[in-house]
Amino acid sequence: MTQILQYLKKHGQRLDTEIAKDTGISLAKVREGVSTLRASGDVITCDLTRFEDGKPIQAWVCRVSGYTPHAAPGRKAKPTAVVS
């Protein structure tokens, strides 16, 4: 479980299949670990259905709970004045 949590902290939001592929853990073990992390409130998941070659593929999108990514580098838009 800690390996999955560390992976998500490092790489951000990922599919369960990507986690399994990149960490070398089986998909069943990843889903079991993510379920435990979800129950403890450390991870948020969302069900996803993709269609590849007309076949539906079920997956989970996982991310660390309460994590807000840093602002993107570069210029930021300035607020515009509201004229009434």
Secondary structure as UniProt FT lines:
FT   HELIX           2..11
FT   STRAND          14..15
FT   HELIX           16..23
FT   HELIX           27..40
FT   STRAND          43..52
FT   TURN            53..54
FT   STRAND          55..64
FT   TURN            65..66
//
